[in-house]
Amino acid sequence: MSTELETTATALVAPGKGILAADESSGTIKKRFDTIGVESTEDNRRAYRGMLFSTDGAAEHVSGVILYDETIRQSDDEGTAFPEVLARQGIIPGIKVDAGAKDLANAPGEKVTEGLDGLRERLAEYRELGARFTKWRAVITIGAGIPSEYCIWTNAHALARFAALSQEAGLVPIVEPEVLMDGDHTIERSFDVTSRTLHATFTELRDQRVHFEGMLLKPNMVLPGYDCPTQASADEVATETLRCFRRHVPAAVPGIVFLSGGQSDEAATAHLNAMNAMGGGPWELSFSYGRALQAAPLKAWGGDPANLEAAQAAYLHRARMNGLARSGSYSAKLEQAVAA
């Protein structure tokens, strides 16, 4: 089993490739659709995601797709289940399995992710439906007096329980401890909180016997808060992120697939590119982007089937740019060349 896990984990961070996160909850995708004036019906969600999943050439830059519970059960217009649509292209289907972040008891302003109850049975069903990897997101907020050690370690414990159960089911866990970048905190504070979060996460993963070679980490980059008066250059973000992760992430982990976390499309690509241009680390440095891969195609699509080709071209472009960032080969000039 561990060999299968290692093979899948390594394939997900193959050179030049990364992961599309298409696992928005019903609430989140409604917000995305609201921005383009499209009603969030099951048919519209199926049409939109089907457009992404059927993009010719995406498999050159996309190794896997994280699906939502609704989506893994849907099919394309020909009746082919979405996991099969992806698998036929050589793209590995995955599934988000957490039940969302809820208020943490006795910890105002802090969250804990739920979804462990019944998880073993759900994992077995998802594997039957075609999933080969899983994802669980924990949310850590930076604010006055938070995050507490209580919040960090409670979330780390849940992440490790999820990861152990996933591996037991033959599924590669993508462990996502996200330190949110909302707020006016400095890059130094981000570094400190990300360090504490990674330390707790890997302590719990080790204690719960998770096989590091058969998992991936999906973290935030080390950025100043979005409202911080002093923002950082791409090189500063890359330097601080690498310094933090070299301290805390075991070399046995095959890859780190960064989340975009509200960064602009081009900033997320530039930051990943800078880290790889600096030599990265003992792991593959890749991406698992949702909004940073989808914002452009969503806008181009606009809910109109006539815009299918334009939307797929926008998605393919963002996937290609991030594929280049995997080897430090991206430059802003490439964006301008396409725009021209």
Secondary structure, 3 states (H helix, E strand, C coil): CHHHHHHHHHHHCCCCCEEEECCCCHHHHHHHHHCCCCCCCHHHHHHHHHHHHCCCCHHHCEEEEEECHHHHCCECCCCCEHHHHHHHCCCEEEEECCCCEEECCCCCCCEEECCCCCHHHHHHHHHHCCCCEEEEEEEECCECCECCHHHHHHHHHHHHHHHHHHHHCCCEEEEEEEECCCCCCCHHHHHHHHHHHHHHHHHHHHHCCCCHHHCEECCCCCCCCCCCCCCCCHHHHHHHHHHHHHHHCCCCCCEEEECCCCCCHHHHHHHHHHHHHCCCCCCEEEEEECHHHHHHHHHHHCCCHHHHHHHHHHHHHHHHHHHHHCCCCCCHHHHHHHHC
